[in-house]
Amino acid sequence: MINLVNLKNQFQSVKDEILQGISDVIDNGEYILGPKVKELEEKIARKIGVLEAIAVANGTDALILTLEAYGIGKGDEVITTPFTFFATAEAISRVGAIPVFVDVNPLTYNLNPLEIEKKITSSTKAIIPVHLFGQPSDMDEINEIAKKYEIFVIEDACQAFGATYKDRWVGSLGDAACFSFFPTKNLGTLGDGGIITTSNIEVADKIRKLRTHGTTKKYYHDRIGYNSRLDELHAAILLVNLTKIDQWNGERRKIASRYRQLLSDVPYLKLPSDVNDRTHIYHLYCIETDYRKELIEALDKERIQTGIYYPRCLHLQEVYSSLNYKKGDFPISESLSERLFAIPMDPFLSESEQDRVIEILSEMGGA
Ligand SMILES: *Cc1c(COP(=O)(O)O)cnc(C)c1O
């Protein structure tokens, strides 16, 4: 069996260090928002190149708390992509705002800046670009639009820890950025976790309050908040994985370049773009084809796992029917939802495993 992502190999490779970290936590005696969380926040802020990092319970909460800290709520509009994980839009709806969708660029699958300006109204408060599958969005163009209309840019960087754009880390490219530490994400833990990075100290303070019930000091509350904290155990695990992330992302890029080298002649496959002013860190390796069903079946027969990201665009989700979008509104996103699928990719995928995937994908000659 070749898994889409083999988490076991990854965690096995750092098991001893993780067990040591967990043992430290038990000895420290502080189990939520303690010294490990503080160390993780400081290390991530320093790495990314921002003033503040605030750890929370998961990536979805990271988005919700950030939107709320920027004062975004009822009646406000937030522009984002219909081709992303549901949580991006869900967070916008959760704070009472309206997600406004804009189609993606067919090359990068990320928000198309040329489409954004058409959707800006007096209610638009922010843009959330998603660095989908680990590839940074067109941040210069997006930031320029945001500056012109005085709106915020919140990066959904949940799939892109360690990616760079013009030699800057993802997470430092907008007003704030949100990361997820869900186990399958490039930087993941053995459970849920998330973090927000920003250089806006006022916003960081607001998020810190929001994550602990709107507390100013213990048992004194000046707003309604959340319980959205990161456990020390997860911080201990993430501190270990943080020392490996650039190496792991490097391995992903090597595997991607080998896929490119060995699959580029297959006529019925379109491989992911790797735009040269940024580093794609291949959270997922997705390929486009008119023969998705056939290829997935052929791989499945050989016990090779695949995944469809994402089978239904957000503007066509039942829950958003009240937003009155229809099929055909975002042709590129819709076509991707019908043609794209992910093949195995993780830092520990072996060459022989990769060769088997390549062999099956190439064998469809007459398809
Ligand atoms: C995973 C993910 C999220 C949500 O993160 P959780 O930690 O699962 O809450 C949000 N946006 C994108 C693009 C994601 O991939």
Boltz pocket constraint, residues with backbone or C-beta under 6 A from the ligand:
constraints:
  - pocket:
      binder: B
      contacts: [[A, 57], [A, 58], [A, 59], [A, 60], [A, 61], [A, 84], [A, 85], [A, 87], [A, 88], [A, 130], [A, 156], [A, 158], [A, 159], [A, 179], [A, 180], [A, 181], [A, 182], [A, 192], [A, 193], [A, 194]]
      max_distance: 6.0
